[in-house]
Amino acid sequence: MHDLPRGDLPFTAIFEQEGEKIVGVLAFFFGGAAFKSSTFRNNELELHMDTPLANFVLKAEYKANEISGRWSTDEGSNGTWECKKVIEGASVH
């Protein structure tokens, strides 16, 4: 994640797809948050997470094993994010 007040924040994303529904977590060095009401349609991903810091929405496009897009919070913060597939055999349909 980029454009945070203290700079970039690396994370690990774990996704599982059930039709258009996405479940999973974003894990940071200090903890993590589960997705809620998240979807994947027409190569577009929309993730929702509630955290103690803020409620996040991450929107992105999926292309060639990479996801990139923008994030925002209910408190008005926003920025960019991306992640790359690192586990072979995993797929997003």
C-alpha positions in Angstrom: 0.0 0.0 0.0 1.3 3.4 -1.0 0.5 7.0 0.1 0.1 6.3 3.8 1.1 9.0 6.3 4.2 7.0 7.3 5.0 5.8 3.9 4.5 2.5 2.1 3.2 -0.5 4.0 4.0 -4.1 2.7 1.3 -6.7 3.2 0.4 -10.3 2.3 -3.0 -10.9 0.7 -4.8 -14.2 0.9 -7.8 -14.5 -1.4 -10.4 -17.2 -1.9 -13.0 -16.9 -4.6 -16.6 -18.3 -4.5 -18.3 -17.2 -7.7 -18.2 -13.4 -7.5 -17.7 -13.4 -3.8 -14.1 -12.9 -2.4 -13.1 -13.9 1.1 -9.7 -13.5 2.6 -7.4 -11.3 4.7 -4.7 -8.6 4.3 -1.9 -9.4 6.8 0.5 -6.7 7.9 3.5 -7.0 10.2 1.4 -5.8 13.1 -1.8 -7.8 12.4 -4.4 -8.1 9.7 -8.0 -7.6 8.7 -10.6 -9.9 7.0 -12.5 -8.8 3.9 -16.3 -8.3 4.2 -18.8 -7.8 1.4 -16.0 -8.2 -1.2 -16.4 -9.0 -4.9 -14.6 -9.9 -8.2 -16.5 -9.1 -11.4 -15.2 -8.5 -14.9 -11.6 -8.5 -13.7 -12.5 -5.8 -11.2 -11.9 -6.4 -7.5 -13.5 -4.5 -4.7 -12.5 -5.3 -1.1 -14.0 -3.9 2.1 -12.3 -4.1 5.5 -13.1 -2.7 8.9 -10.1 -2.0 11.1 -9.5 -0.2 14.3 -7.7 2.6 12.3 -10.5 3.1 9.7 -12.9 1.3 7.4 -11.1 0.6 4.0 -12.3 0.1 0.5 -9.7 -1.3 -2.0 -10.6 -1.3 -5.7 -8.4 -2.7 -8.3 -8.1 -4.4 -11.8 -6.7 -7.8 -12.3 -4.2 -8.3 -15.2 -1.6 -11.0 -15.8 -1.3 -12.2 -12.2 -1.2 -8.7 -10.8 -3.8 -6.6 -9.0 -3.4 -2.8 -8.8 -5.7 0.1 -8.0 -6.7 2.6 -5.4 -7.6 2.4 -1.7 -9.7 4.8 0.4 -11.0 5.1 4.0 -14.1 6.4 5.5 -11.9 9.1 7.1 -10.9 10.5 3.7 -7.4 9.0 3.3 -6.6 7.4 0.0 -3.7 6.1 -2.1 -2.6 3.3 -4.5 -1.9 -0.4 -3.9 -0.8 -3.5 -5.8 0.0 -7.1 -5.3 1.4 -9.9 -7.3 0.6 -13.6 -7.3 3.4 -15.5 -5.6 1.9 -18.9 -5.1 1.8 -21.1 -8.2 -1.5 -22.9 -8.7 -3.5 -20.1 -7.2 -5.8 -18.3 -9.5 -8.5 -15.7 -9.7 -11.3 -16.5 -12.1 
